[in-house]
Amino acid sequence: EAFSTWFDTQSWYPLGRPVGTTVYPGMMVTAAKLHTFLNWAGYEISLNDVCVLIPAAFAPIAALFTMGLAYETTRNWNIAE
């Protein structure tokens, strides 16, 4: 409830911004779950560090999926390089 009604008065001055209804929750949920898993597995890492490292970890995965999609649509490995 508190998240969905969160209103940030410091951003988008002077209007503010309803944060809870204008953000994509996927990144936050992924970061929280990954943070919990890593701490459970014995890797002590802050939630901030997880949020900073997620884009660096997901970028190669996205590139590989894009390469796979390019290959699937053309059946040509030269186009996917």
mmCIF file of the N, C-alpha and C atoms, coordinates in Angstrom:
data_MODEL
# 
_entry.id   MODEL 
# 
loop_
_atom_site.group_PDB 
_atom_site.id 
_atom_site.type_symbol 
_atom_site.label_atom_id 
_atom_site.label_alt_id 
_atom_site.label_comp_id 
_atom_site.label_asym_id 
_atom_site.label_entity_id 
_atom_site.label_seq_id 
_atom_site.pdbx_PDB_ins_code 
_atom_site.Cartn_x 
_atom_site.Cartn_y 
_atom_site.Cartn_z 
_atom_site.occupancy 
_atom_site.B_iso_or_equiv 
_atom_site.pdbx_formal_charge 
_atom_site.auth_seq_id 
_atom_site.auth_comp_id 
_atom_site.auth_asym_id 
_atom_site.auth_atom_id 
_atom_site.pdbx_PDB_model_num 
ATOM 1   N N  . GLU A 1 1  ? 0.824  -1.193  0.000   1.00 0.00 ? 1  GLU A N  1 
ATOM 2   C CA . GLU A 1 1  ? 0.000  0.000   0.000   1.00 0.00 ? 1  GLU A CA 1 
ATOM 3   C C  . GLU A 1 1  ? 0.871  1.260   0.000   1.00 0.00 ? 1  GLU A C  1 
ATOM 4   N N  . ALA A 1 2  ? 1.898  1.266   0.819   1.00 0.00 ? 2  ALA A N  1 
ATOM 5   C CA . ALA A 1 2  ? 2.751  2.454   0.906   1.00 0.00 ? 2  ALA A CA 1 
ATOM 6   C C  . ALA A 1 2  ? 3.490  2.694   -0.408  1.00 0.00 ? 2  ALA A C  1 
ATOM 7   N N  . PHE A 1 3  ? 3.899  1.630   -1.069  1.00 0.00 ? 3  PHE A N  1 
ATOM 8   C CA . PHE A 1 3  ? 4.611  1.798   -2.330  1.00 0.00 ? 3  PHE A CA 1 
ATOM 9   C C  . PHE A 1 3  ? 3.690  2.338   -3.416  1.00 0.00 ? 3  PHE A C  1 
ATOM 10  N N  . SER A 1 4  ? 2.481  1.815   -3.504  1.00 0.00 ? 4  SER A N  1 
ATOM 11  C CA . SER A 1 4  ? 1.577  2.239   -4.570  1.00 0.00 ? 4  SER A CA 1 
ATOM 12  C C  . SER A 1 4  ? 1.091  3.679   -4.386  1.00 0.00 ? 4  SER A C  1 
ATOM 13  N N  . THR A 1 5  ? 1.165  4.197   -3.174  1.00 0.00 ? 5  THR A N  1 
ATOM 14  C CA . THR A 1 5  ? 0.741  5.586   -2.941  1.00 0.00 ? 5  THR A CA 1 
ATOM 15  C C  . THR A 1 5  ? 1.922  6.529   -2.719  1.00 0.00 ? 5  THR A C  1 
ATOM 16  N N  . TRP A 1 6  ? 3.145  6.053   -2.967  1.00 0.00 ? 6  TRP A N  1 
ATOM 17  C CA . TRP A 1 6  ? 4.356  6.869   -2.781  1.00 0.00 ? 6  TRP A CA 1 
ATOM 18  C C  . TRP A 1 6  ? 4.364  8.016   -3.788  1.00 0.00 ? 6  TRP A C  1 
ATOM 19  N N  . PHE A 1 7  ? 4.493  9.235   -3.302  1.00 0.00 ? 7  PHE A N  1 
ATOM 20  C CA . PHE A 1 7  ? 4.534  10.427  -4.144  1.00 0.00 ? 7  PHE A CA 1 
ATOM 21  C C  . PHE A 1 7  ? 5.825  11.175  -3.858  1.00 0.00 ? 7  PHE A C  1 
ATOM 22  N N  . ASP A 1 8  ? 6.681  11.320  -4.860  1.00 0.00 ? 8  ASP A N  1 
ATOM 23  C CA . ASP A 1 8  ? 7.973  11.991  -4.721  1.00 0.00 ? 8  ASP A CA 1 
ATOM 24  C C  . ASP A 1 8  ? 7.816  13.456  -5.087  1.00 0.00 ? 8  ASP A C  1 
ATOM 25  N N  . THR A 1 9  ? 7.956  14.323  -4.091  1.00 0.00 ? 9  THR A N  1 
ATOM 26  C CA . THR A 1 9  ? 7.794  15.765  -4.331  1.00 0.00 ? 9  THR A CA 1 
ATOM 27  C C  . THR A 1 9  ? 9.088  16.425  -4.788  1.00 0.00 ? 9  THR A C  1 
ATOM 28  N N  . GLN A 1 10 ? 10.221 15.708  -4.731  1.00 0.00 ? 10 GLN A N  1 
ATOM 29  C CA . GLN A 1 10 ? 11.507 16.292  -5.094  1.00 0.00 ? 10 GLN A CA 1 
ATOM 30  C C  . GLN A 1 10 ? 11.834 16.150  -6.584  1.00 0.00 ? 10 GLN A C  1 
ATOM 31  N N  . SER A 1 11 ? 11.216 15.223  -7.265  1.00 0.00 ? 11 SER A N  1 
ATOM 32  C CA . SER A 1 11 ? 11.482 15.057  -8.695  1.00 0.00 ? 11 SER A CA 1 
ATOM 33  C C  . SER A 1 11 ? 10.360 15.708  -9.498  1.00 0.00 ? 11 SER A C  1 
ATOM 34  N N  . TRP A 1 12 ? 10.673 16.028  -10.710 1.00 0.00 ? 12 TRP A N  1 
ATOM 35  C CA . TRP A 1 12 ? 9.738  16.693  -11.618 1.00 0.00 ? 12 TRP A CA 1 
ATOM 36  C C  . TRP A 1 12 ? 9.139  17.941  -10.970 1.00 0.00 ? 12 TRP A C  1 
ATOM 37  N N  . TYR A 1 13 ? 10.020 18.731  -10.355 1.00 0.00 ? 13 TYR A N  1 
ATOM 38  C CA . TYR A 1 13 ? 9.587  19.954  -9.699  1.00 0.00 ? 13 TYR A CA 1 
ATOM 39  C C  . TYR A 1 13 ? 8.886  20.875  -10.694 1.00 0.00 ? 13 TYR A C  1 
ATOM 40  N N  . PRO A 1 14 ? 7.830  21.534  -10.380 1.00 0.00 ? 14 PRO A N  1 
ATOM 41  C CA . PRO A 1 14 ? 7.127  21.618  -9.107  1.00 0.00 ? 14 PRO A CA 1 
ATOM 42  C C  . PRO A 1 14 ? 5.982  20.622  -8.968  1.00 0.00 ? 14 PRO A C  1 
ATOM 43  N N  . LEU A 1 15 ? 5.782  19.778  -9.945  1.00 0.00 ? 15 LEU A N  1 
ATOM 44  C CA . LEU A 1 15 ? 4.607  18.900  -9.927  1.00 0.00 ? 15 LEU A CA 1 
ATOM 45  C C  . LEU A 1 15 ? 4.766  17.672  -9.043  1.00 0.00 ? 15 LEU A C  1 
ATOM 46  N N  . GLY A 1 16 ? 5.962  17.121  -8.976  1.00 0.00 ? 16 GLY A N  1 
ATOM 47  C CA . GLY A 1 16 ? 6.145  15.869  -8.260  1.00 0.00 ? 16 GLY A CA 1 
ATOM 48  C C  . GLY A 1 16 ? 5.812  14.688  -9.159  1.00 0.00 ? 16 GLY A C  1 
ATOM 49  N N  . ARG A 1 17 ? 5.920  13.496  -8.591  1.00 0.00 ? 17 ARG A N  1 
ATOM 50  C CA . ARG A 1 17 ? 5.678  12.303  -9.394  1.00 0.00 ? 17 ARG A CA 1 
ATOM 51  C C  . ARG A 1 17 ? 5.129  11.184  -8.519  1.00 0.00 ? 17 ARG A C  1 
ATOM 52  N N  . PRO A 1 18 ? 4.049  10.527  -8.945  1.00 0.00 ? 18 PRO A N  1 
ATOM 53  C CA . PRO A 1 18 ? 3.556  9.360   -8.210  1.00 0.00 ? 18 PRO A CA 1 
ATOM 54  C C  . PRO A 1 18 ? 4.427  8.142   -8.543  1.00 0.00 ? 18 PRO A C  1 
ATOM 55  N N  . VAL A 1 19 ? 5.406  7.861   -7.727  1.00 0.00 ? 19 VAL A N  1 
ATOM 56  C CA . VAL A 1 19 ? 6.406  6.830   -8.019  1.00 0.00 ? 19 VAL A CA 1 
ATOM 57  C C  . VAL A 1 19 ? 5.781  5.453   -8.132  1.00 0.00 ? 19 VAL A C  1 
ATOM 58  N N  . GLY A 1 20 ? 4.940  5.111   -7.216  1.00 0.00 ? 20 GLY A N  1 
ATOM 59  C CA . GLY A 1 20 ? 4.375  3.763   -7.174  1.00 0.00 ? 20 GLY A CA 1 
ATOM 60  C C  . GLY A 1 20 ? 3.599  3.361   -8.411  1.00 0.00 ? 20 GLY A C  1 
ATOM 61  N N  . THR A 1 21 ? 3.062  4.328   -9.124  1.00 0.00 ? 21 THR A N  1 
ATOM 62  C CA . THR A 1 21 ? 2.264  4.006   -10.309 1.00 0.00 ? 21 THR A CA 1 
ATOM 63  C C  . THR A 1 21 ? 2.973  4.323   -11.615 1.00 0.00 ? 21 THR A C  1 
ATOM 64  N N  . THR A 1 22 ? 4.220  4.845   -11.555 1.00 0.00 ? 22 THR A N  1 
ATOM 65  C CA . THR A 1 22 ? 4.912  5.215   -12.791 1.00 0.00 ? 22 THR A CA 1 
ATOM 66  C C  . THR A 1 22 ? 6.236  4.492   -12.991 1.00 0.00 ? 22 THR A C  1 
ATOM 67  N N  . VAL A 1 23 ? 6.544  3.514   -12.173 1.00 0.00 ? 23 VAL A N  1 
ATOM 68  C CA . VAL A 1 23 ? 7.795  2.766   -12.340 1.00 0.00 ? 23 VAL A CA 1 
ATOM 69  C C  . VAL A 1 23 ? 7.466  1.342   -12.775 1.00 0.00 ? 23 VAL A C  1 
ATOM 70  N N  . TYR A 1 24 ? 8.456  0.712   -13.397 1.00 0.00 ? 24 TYR A N  1 
ATOM 71  C CA . TYR A 1 24 ? 8.317  -0.696  -13.762 1.00 0.00 ? 24 TYR A CA 1 
ATOM 72  C C  . TYR A 1 24 ? 8.828  -1.540  -12.599 1.00 0.00 ? 24 TYR A C  1 
ATOM 73  N N  . PRO A 1 25 ? 8.007  -2.366  -11.994 1.00 0.00 ? 25 PRO A N  1 
ATOM 74  C CA . PRO A 1 25 ? 8.425  -3.098  -10.802 1.00 0.00 ? 25 PRO A CA 1 
ATOM 75  C C  . PRO A 1 25 ? 9.344  -4.281  -11.097 1.00 0.00 ? 25 PRO A C  1 
ATOM 76  N N  . GLY A 1 26 ? 9.525  -4.653  -12.339 1.00 0.00 ? 26 GLY A N  1 
ATOM 77  C CA . GLY A 1 26 ? 10.337 -5.830  -12.648 1.00 0.00 ? 26 GLY A CA 1 
ATOM 78  C C  . GLY A 1 26 ? 11.766 -5.713  -12.184 1.00 0.00 ? 26 GLY A C  1 
ATOM 79  N N  . MET A 1 27 ? 12.386 -4.562  -12.377 1.00 0.00 ? 27 MET A N  1 
ATOM 80  C CA . MET A 1 27 ? 13.765 -4.362  -11.944 1.00 0.00 ? 27 MET A CA 1 
ATOM 81  C C  . MET A 1 27 ? 13.885 -4.434  -10.433 1.00 0.00 ? 27 MET A C  1 
ATOM 82  N N  . MET A 1 28 ? 12.946 -3.824  -9.737  1.00 0.00 ? 28 MET A N  1 
ATOM 83  C CA . MET A 1 28 ? 12.998 -3.825  -8.275  1.00 0.00 ? 28 MET A CA 1 
ATOM 84  C C  . MET A 1 28 ? 12.773 -5.217  -7.707  1.00 0.00 ? 28 MET A C  1 
ATOM 85  N N  . VAL A 1 29 ? 11.828 -5.947  -8.267  1.00 0.00 ? 29 VAL A N  1 
ATOM 86  C CA . VAL A 1 29 ? 11.553 -7.303  -7.792  1.00 0.00 ? 29 VAL A CA 1 
ATOM 87  C C  . VAL A 1 29 ? 12.731 -8.218  -8.088  1.00 0.00 ? 29 VAL A C  1 
ATOM 88  N N  . THR A 1 30 ? 13.301 -8.103  -9.305  1.00 0.00 ? 30 THR A N  1 
ATOM 89  C CA . THR A 1 30 ? 14.469 -8.915  -9.669  1.00 0.00 ? 30 THR A CA 1 
ATOM 90  C C  . THR A 1 30 ? 15.636 -8.617  -8.747  1.00 0.00 ? 30 THR A C  1 
ATOM 91  N N  . ALA A 1 31 ? 15.894 -7.344  -8.483  1.00 0.00 ? 31 ALA A N  1 
ATOM 92  C CA . ALA A 1 31 ? 17.000 -6.972  -7.605  1.00 0.00 ? 31 ALA A CA 1 
ATOM 93  C C  . ALA A 1 31 ? 16.782 -7.492  -6.187  1.00 0.00 ? 31 ALA A C  1 
ATOM 94  N N  . ALA A 1 32 ? 15.576 -7.379  -5.683  1.00 0.00 ? 32 ALA A N  1 
ATOM 95  C CA . ALA A 1 32 ? 15.299 -7.849  -4.323  1.00 0.00 ? 32 ALA A CA 1 
ATOM 96  C C  . ALA A 1 32 ? 15.447 -9.368  -4.217  1.00 0.00 ? 32 ALA A C  1 
ATOM 97  N N  . LYS A 1 33 ? 14.931 -10.090 -5.201  1.00 0.00 ? 33 LYS A N  1 
ATOM 98  C CA . LYS A 1 33 ? 15.041 -11.554 -5.175  1.00 0.00 ? 33 LYS A CA 1 
ATOM 99  C C  . LYS A 1 33 ? 16.491 -11.998 -5.323  1.00 0.00 ? 33 LYS A C  1 
ATOM 100 N N  . LEU A 1 34 ? 17.232 -11.341 -6.234  1.00 0.00 ? 34 LEU A N  1 
ATOM 101 C CA . LEU A 1 34 ? 18.635 -11.682 -6.426  1.00 0.00 ? 34 LEU A CA 1 
ATOM 102 C C  . LEU A 1 34 ? 19.455 -11.346 -5.178  1.00 0.00 ? 34 LEU A C  1 
ATOM 103 N N  . HIS A 1 35 ? 19.161 -10.222 -4.548  1.00 0.00 ? 35 HIS A N  1 
ATOM 104 C CA . HIS A 1 35 ? 19.837 -9.836  -3.307  1.00 0.00 ? 35 HIS A CA 1 
ATOM 105 C C  . HIS A 1 35 ? 19.586 -10.875 -2.216  1.00 0.00 ? 35 HIS A C  1 
ATOM 106 N N  . THR A 1 36 ? 18.343 -11.287 -2.076  1.00 0.00 ? 36 THR A N  1 
ATOM 107 C CA . THR A 1 36 ? 18.008 -12.296 -1.077  1.00 0.00 ? 36 THR A CA 1 
ATOM 108 C C  . THR A 1 36 ? 18.723 -13.608 -1.363  1.00 0.00 ? 36 THR A C  1 
ATOM 109 N N  . PHE A 1 37 ? 18.727 -14.035 -2.622  1.00 0.00 ? 37 PHE A N  1 
ATOM 110 C CA . PHE A 1 37 ? 19.392 -15.290 -2.988  1.00 0.00 ? 37 PHE A CA 1 
ATOM 111 C C  . PHE A 1 37 ? 20.897 -15.220 -2.740  1.00 0.00 ? 37 PHE A C  1 
ATOM 112 N N  . LEU A 1 38 ? 21.536 -14.112 -3.154  1.00 0.00 ? 38 LEU A N  1 
ATOM 113 C CA . LEU A 1 38 ? 22.985 -13.994 -2.981  1.00 0.00 ? 38 LEU A CA 1 
ATOM 114 C C  . LEU A 1 38 ? 23.377 -13.973 -1.507  1.00 0.00 ? 38 LEU A C  1 
ATOM 115 N N  . ASN A 1 39 ? 22.611 -13.270 -0.683  1.00 0.00 ? 39 ASN A N  1 
ATOM 116 C CA . ASN A 1 39 ? 22.901 -13.265 0.750   1.00 0.00 ? 39 ASN A CA 1 
ATOM 117 C C  . ASN A 1 39 ? 22.669 -14.639 1.359   1.00 0.00 ? 39 ASN A C  1 
ATOM 118 N N  . TRP A 1 40 ? 21.640 -15.348 0.899   1.00 0.00 ? 40 TRP A N  1 
ATOM 119 C CA . TRP A 1 40 ? 21.387 -16.700 1.374   1.00 0.00 ? 40 TRP A CA 1 
ATOM 120 C C  . TRP A 1 40 ? 22.525 -17.641 0.974   1.00 0.00 ? 40 TRP A C  1 
ATOM 121 N N  . ALA A 1 41 ? 23.083 -17.431 -0.220  1.00 0.00 ? 41 ALA A N  1 
ATOM 122 C CA . ALA A 1 41 ? 24.162 -18.289 -0.722  1.00 0.00 ? 41 ALA A CA 1 
ATOM 123 C C  . ALA A 1 41 ? 25.510 -17.940 -0.104  1.00 0.00 ? 41 ALA A C  1 
ATOM 124 N N  . GLY A 1 42 ? 25.571 -16.892 0.710   1.00 0.00 ? 42 GLY A N  1 
ATOM 125 C CA . GLY A 1 42 ? 26.814 -16.563 1.387   1.00 0.00 ? 42 GLY A CA 1 
ATOM 126 C C  . GLY A 1 42 ? 27.579 -15.398 0.804   1.00 0.00 ? 42 GLY A C  1 
ATOM 127 N N  . TYR A 1 43 ? 27.067 -14.779 -0.241  1.00 0.00 ? 43 TYR A N  1 
ATOM 128 C CA . TYR A 1 43 ? 27.709 -13.604 -0.833  1.00 0.00 ? 43 TYR A CA 1 
ATOM 129 C C  . TYR A 1 43 ? 27.084 -12.361 -0.220  1.00 0.00 ? 43 TYR A C  1 
ATOM 130 N N  . GLU A 1 44 ? 27.803 -11.740 0.705   1.00 0.00 ? 44 GLU A N  1 
ATOM 131 C CA . GLU A 1 44 ? 27.297 -10.533 1.349   1.00 0.00 ? 44 GLU A CA 1 
ATOM 132 C C  . GLU A 1 44 ? 27.442 -9.358  0.382   1.00 0.00 ? 44 GLU A C  1 
ATOM 133 N N  . ILE A 1 45 ? 26.328 -8.869  -0.131  1.00 0.00 ? 45 ILE A N  1 
ATOM 134 C CA . ILE A 1 45 ? 26.320 -7.772  -1.092  1.00 0.00 ? 45 ILE A CA 1 
ATOM 135 C C  . ILE A 1 45 ? 25.129 -6.877  -0.774  1.00 0.00 ? 45 ILE A C  1 
ATOM 136 N N  . SER A 1 46 ? 25.319 -5.588  -0.943  1.00 0.00 ? 46 SER A N  1 
ATOM 137 C CA . SER A 1 46 ? 24.228 -4.657  -0.644  1.00 0.00 ? 46 SER A CA 1 
ATOM 138 C C  . SER A 1 46 ? 23.220 -4.632  -1.797  1.00 0.00 ? 46 SER A C  1 
ATOM 139 N N  . LEU A 1 47 ? 22.024 -4.210  -1.476  1.00 0.00 ? 47 LEU A N  1 
ATOM 140 C CA . LEU A 1 47 ? 20.984 -4.101  -2.498  1.00 0.00 ? 47 LEU A CA 1 
ATOM 141 C C  . LEU A 1 47 ? 21.369 -3.067  -3.548  1.00 0.00 ? 47 LEU A C  1 
ATOM 142 N N  . ASN A 1 48 ? 22.040 -2.014  -3.138  1.00 0.00 ? 48 ASN A N  1 
ATOM 143 C CA . ASN A 1 48 ? 22.502 -0.996  -4.079  1.00 0.00 ? 48 ASN A CA 1 
ATOM 144 C C  . ASN A 1 48 ? 23.481 -1.599  -5.080  1.00 0.00 ? 48 ASN A C  1 
ATOM 145 N N  . ASP A 1 49 ? 24.411 -2.415  -4.608  1.00 0.00 ? 49 ASP A N  1 
ATOM 146 C CA . ASP A 1 49 ? 25.376 -3.047  -5.507  1.00 0.00 ? 49 ASP A CA 1 
ATOM 147 C C  . ASP A 1 49 ? 24.686 -3.994  -6.488  1.00 0.00 ? 49 ASP A C  1 
ATOM 148 N N  . VAL A 1 50 ? 23.675 -4.702  -6.027  1.00 0.00 ? 50 VAL A N  1 
ATOM 149 C CA . VAL A 1 50 ? 22.920 -5.580  -6.921  1.00 0.00 ? 50 VAL A CA 1 
ATOM 150 C C  . VAL A 1 50 ? 22.257 -4.760  -8.023  1.00 0.00 ? 50 VAL A C  1 
ATOM 151 N N  . CYS A 1 51 ? 21.650 -3.632  -7.651  1.00 0.00 ? 51 CYS A N  1 
ATOM 152 C CA . CYS A 1 51 ? 20.985 -2.775  -8.640  1.00 0.00 ? 51 CYS A CA 1 
ATOM 153 C C  . CYS A 1 51 ? 21.973 -2.200  -9.650  1.00 0.00 ? 51 CYS A C  1 
ATOM 154 N N  . VAL A 1 52 ? 23.198 -1.937  -9.212  1.00 0.00 ? 52 VAL A N  1 
ATOM 155 C CA . VAL A 1 52 ? 24.205 -1.402  -10.119 1.00 0.00 ? 52 VAL A CA 1 
ATOM 156 C C  . VAL A 1 52 ? 24.722 -2.480  -11.064 1.00 0.00 ? 52 VAL A C  1 
ATOM 157 N N  . LEU A 1 53 ? 24.853 -3.715  -10.590 1.00 0.00 ? 53 LEU A N  1 
ATOM 158 C CA . LEU A 1 53 ? 25.449 -4.785  -11.385 1.00 0.00 ? 53 LEU A CA 1 
ATOM 159 C C  . LEU A 1 53 ? 24.461 -5.520  -12.283 1.00 0.00 ? 53 LEU A C  1 
ATOM 160 N N  . ILE A 1 54 ? 23.182 -5.421  -12.027 1.00 0.00 ? 54 ILE A N  1 
ATOM 161 C CA . ILE A 1 54 ? 22.191 -6.126  -12.847 1.00 0.00 ? 54 ILE A CA 1 
ATOM 162 C C  . ILE A 1 54 ? 22.270 -5.734  -14.325 1.00 0.00 ? 54 ILE A C  1 
ATOM 163 N N  . PRO A 1 55 ? 22.324 -4.442  -14.681 1.00 0.00 ? 55 PRO A N  1 
ATOM 164 C CA . PRO A 1 55 ? 22.417 -4.122  -16.113 1.00 0.00 ? 55 PRO A CA 1 
ATOM 165 C C  . PRO A 1 55 ? 23.656 -4.699  -16.779 1.00 0.00 ? 55 PRO A C  1 
ATOM 166 N N  . ALA A 1 56 ? 24.781 -4.706  -16.063 1.00 0.00 ? 56 ALA A N  1 
ATOM 167 C CA . ALA A 1 56 ? 26.005 -5.276  -16.623 1.00 0.00 ? 56 ALA A CA 1 
ATOM 168 C C  . ALA A 1 56 ? 25.888 -6.780  -16.808 1.00 0.00 ? 56 ALA A C  1 
ATOM 169 N N  . ALA A 1 57 ? 25.121 -7.436  -15.986 1.00 0.00 ? 57 ALA A N  1 
ATOM 170 C CA . ALA A 1 57 ? 24.936 -8.883  -16.110 1.00 0.00 ? 57 ALA A CA 1 
ATOM 171 C C  . ALA A 1 57 ? 23.896 -9.228  -17.172 1.00 0.00 ? 57 ALA A C  1 
ATOM 172 N N  . PHE A 1 58 ? 22.861 -8.410  -17.292 1.00 0.00 ? 58 PHE A N  1 
ATOM 173 C CA . PHE A 1 58 ? 21.792 -8.708  -18.234 1.00 0.00 ? 58 PHE A CA 1 
ATOM 174 C C  . PHE A 1 58 ? 22.119 -8.283  -19.660 1.00 0.00 ? 58 PHE A C  1 
ATOM 175 N N  . ALA A 1 59 ? 23.047 -7.348  -19.855 1.00 0.00 ? 59 ALA A N  1 
ATOM 176 C CA . ALA A 1 59 ? 23.383 -6.871  -21.201 1.00 0.00 ? 59 ALA A CA 1 
ATOM 177 C C  . ALA A 1 59 ? 23.911 -7.979  -22.105 1.00 0.00 ? 59 ALA A C  1 
ATOM 178 N N  . PRO A 1 60 ? 24.868 -8.815  -21.657 1.00 0.00 ? 60 PRO A N  1 
ATOM 179 C CA . PRO A 1 60 ? 25.322 -9.893  -22.549 1.00 0.00 ? 60 PRO A CA 1 
ATOM 180 C C  . PRO A 1 60 ? 24.219 -10.912 -22.841 1.00 0.00 ? 60 PRO A C  1 
ATOM 181 N N  . ILE A 1 61 ? 23.359 -11.139 -21.865 1.00 0.00 ? 61 ILE A N  1 
ATOM 182 C CA . ILE A 1 61 ? 22.249 -12.070 -22.084 1.00 0.00 ? 61 ILE A CA 1 
ATOM 183 C C  . ILE A 1 61 ? 21.319 -11.518 -23.162 1.00 0.00 ? 61 ILE A C  1 
ATOM 184 N N  . ALA A 1 62 ? 21.019 -10.216 -23.097 1.00 0.00 ? 62 ALA A N  1 
ATOM 185 C CA . ALA A 1 62 ? 20.169 -9.583  -24.110 1.00 0.00 ? 62 ALA A CA 1 
ATOM 186 C C  . ALA A 1 62 ? 20.833 -9.626  -25.477 1.00 0.00 ? 62 ALA A C  1 
ATOM 187 N N  . ALA A 1 63 ? 22.152 -9.432  -25.522 1.00 0.00 ? 63 ALA A N  1 
ATOM 188 C CA . ALA A 1 63 ? 22.873 -9.483  -26.802 1.00 0.00 ? 63 ALA A CA 1 
ATOM 189 C C  . ALA A 1 63 ? 22.811 -10.884 -27.405 1.00 0.00 ? 63 ALA A C  1 
ATOM 190 N N  . LEU A 1 64 ? 22.956 -11.907 -26.567 1.00 0.00 ? 64 LEU A N  1 
ATOM 191 C CA . LEU A 1 64 ? 22.882 -13.285 -27.067 1.00 0.00 ? 64 LEU A CA 1 
ATOM 192 C C  . LEU A 1 64 ? 21.478 -13.618 -27.580 1.00 0.00 ? 64 LEU A C  1 
ATOM 193 N N  . PHE A 1 65 ? 20.459 -13.158 -26.879 1.00 0.00 ? 65 PHE A N  1 
ATOM 194 C CA . PHE A 1 65 ? 19.095 -13.390 -27.354 1.00 0.00 ? 65 PHE A CA 1 
ATOM 195 C C  . PHE A 1 65 ? 18.837 -12.656 -28.670 1.00 0.00 ? 65 PHE A C  1 
ATOM 196 N N  . THR A 1 66 ? 19.373 -11.458 -28.800 1.00 0.00 ? 66 THR A N  1 
ATOM 197 C CA . THR A 1 66 ? 19.218 -10.699 -30.049 1.00 0.00 ? 66 THR A CA 1 
ATOM 198 C C  . THR A 1 66 ? 19.932 -11.406 -31.194 1.00 0.00 ? 66 THR A C  1 
ATOM 199 N N  . MET A 1 67 ? 21.127 -11.933 -30.905 1.00 0.00 ? 67 MET A N  1 
ATOM 200 C CA . MET A 1 67 ? 21.855 -12.687 -31.920 1.00 0.00 ? 67 MET A CA 1 
ATOM 201 C C  . MET A 1 67 ? 21.063 -13.936 -32.333 1.00 0.00 ? 67 MET A C  1 
ATOM 202 N N  . GLY A 1 68 ? 20.494 -14.613 -31.351 1.00 0.00 ? 68 GLY A N  1 
ATOM 203 C CA . GLY A 1 68 ? 19.686 -15.790 -31.654 1.00 0.00 ? 68 GLY A CA 1 
ATOM 204 C C  . GLY A 1 68 ? 18.451 -15.444 -32.468 1.00 0.00 ? 68 GLY A C  1 
ATOM 205 N N  . LEU A 1 69 ? 17.821 -14.342 -32.159 1.00 0.00 ? 69 LEU A N  1 
ATOM 206 C CA . LEU A 1 69 ? 16.658 -13.904 -32.920 1.00 0.00 ? 69 LEU A CA 1 
ATOM 207 C C  . LEU A 1 69 ? 17.048 -13.560 -34.353 1.00 0.00 ? 69 LEU A C  1 
ATOM 208 N N  . ALA A 1 70 ? 18.180 -12.879 -34.515 1.00 0.00 ? 70 ALA A N  1 
ATOM 209 C CA . ALA A 1 70 ? 18.644 -12.543 -35.865 1.00 0.00 ? 70 ALA A CA 1 
ATOM 210 C C  . ALA A 1 70 ? 18.931 -13.796 -36.668 1.00 0.00 ? 70 ALA A C  1 
ATOM 211 N N  . TYR A 1 71 ? 19.511 -14.801 -36.032 1.00 0.00 ? 71 TYR A N  1 
ATOM 212 C CA . TYR A 1 71 ? 19.789 -16.052 -36.733 1.00 0.00 ? 71 TYR A CA 1 
ATOM 213 C C  . TYR A 1 71 ? 18.488 -16.781 -37.079 1.00 0.00 ? 71 TYR A C  1 
ATOM 214 N N  . GLU A 1 72 ? 17.562 -16.829 -36.146 1.00 0.00 ? 72 GLU A N  1 
ATOM 215 C CA . GLU A 1 72 ? 16.297 -17.526 -36.388 1.00 0.00 ? 72 GLU A CA 1 
ATOM 216 C C  . GLU A 1 72 ? 15.513 -16.900 -37.531 1.00 0.00 ? 72 GLU A C  1 
ATOM 217 N N  . THR A 1 73 ? 15.579 -15.602 -37.674 1.00 0.00 ? 73 THR A N  1 
ATOM 218 C CA . THR A 1 73 ? 14.803 -14.953 -38.730 1.00 0.00 ? 73 THR A CA 1 
ATOM 219 C C  . THR A 1 73 ? 15.483 -15.027 -40.091 1.00 0.00 ? 73 THR A C  1 
ATOM 220 N N  . THR A 1 74 ? 16.818 -15.150 -40.122 1.00 0.00 ? 74 THR A N  1 
ATOM 221 C CA . THR A 1 74 ? 17.518 -15.147 -41.406 1.00 0.00 ? 74 THR A CA 1 
ATOM 222 C C  . THR A 1 74 ? 18.193 -16.469 -41.742 1.00 0.00 ? 74 THR A C  1 
ATOM 223 N N  . ARG A 1 75 ? 18.414 -17.320 -40.734 1.00 0.00 ? 75 ARG A N  1 
ATOM 224 C CA . ARG A 1 75 ? 19.170 -18.574 -40.892 1.00 0.00 ? 75 ARG A CA 1 
ATOM 225 C C  . ARG A 1 75 ? 20.551 -18.308 -41.491 1.00 0.00 ? 75 ARG A C  1 
ATOM 226 N N  . ASN A 1 76 ? 21.137 -17.195 -41.101 1.00 0.00 ? 76 ASN A N  1 
ATOM 227 C CA . ASN A 1 76 ? 22.436 -16.797 -41.603 1.00 0.00 ? 76 ASN A CA 1 
ATOM 228 C C  . ASN A 1 76 ? 23.270 -16.319 -40.415 1.00 0.00 ? 76 ASN A C  1 
ATOM 229 N N  . TRP A 1 77 ? 24.364 -17.018 -40.112 1.00 0.00 ? 77 TRP A N  1 
ATOM 230 C CA . TRP A 1 77 ? 25.203 -16.627 -38.971 1.00 0.00 ? 77 TRP A CA 1 
ATOM 231 C C  . TRP A 1 77 ? 25.934 -15.326 -39.236 1.00 0.00 ? 77 TRP A C  1 
ATOM 232 N N  . ASN A 1 78 ? 26.165 -14.968 -40.481 1.00 0.00 ? 78 ASN A N  1 
ATOM 233 C CA . ASN A 1 78 ? 26.875 -13.728 -40.774 1.00 0.00 ? 78 ASN A CA 1 
ATOM 234 C C  . ASN A 1 78 ? 26.073 -12.501 -40.344 1.00 0.00 ? 78 ASN A C  1 
ATOM 235 N N  . ILE A 1 79 ? 24.773 -12.580 -40.394 1.00 0.00 ? 79 ILE A N  1 
ATOM 236 C CA . ILE A 1 79 ? 23.937 -11.457 -40.006 1.00 0.00 ? 79 ILE A CA 1 
ATOM 237 C C  . ILE A 1 79 ? 23.917 -11.294 -38.492 1.00 0.00 ? 79 ILE A C  1 
ATOM 238 N N  . ALA A 1 80 ? 24.178 -12.357 -37.761 1.00 0.00 ? 80 ALA A N  1 
ATOM 239 C CA . ALA A 1 80 ? 24.107 -12.322 -36.311 1.00 0.00 ? 80 ALA A CA 1 
ATOM 240 C C  . ALA A 1 80 ? 25.439 -11.990 -35.654 1.00 0.00 ? 80 ALA A C  1 
ATOM 241 N N  . GLU A 1 81 ? 26.465 -11.692 -36.445 1.00 0.00 ? 81 GLU A N  1 
ATOM 242 C CA . GLU A 1 81 ? 27.770 -11.395 -35.845 1.00 0.00 ? 81 GLU A CA 1 
ATOM 243 C C  . GLU A 1 81 ? 27.976 -9.931  -35.648 1.00 0.00 ? 81 GLU A C  1 
# 
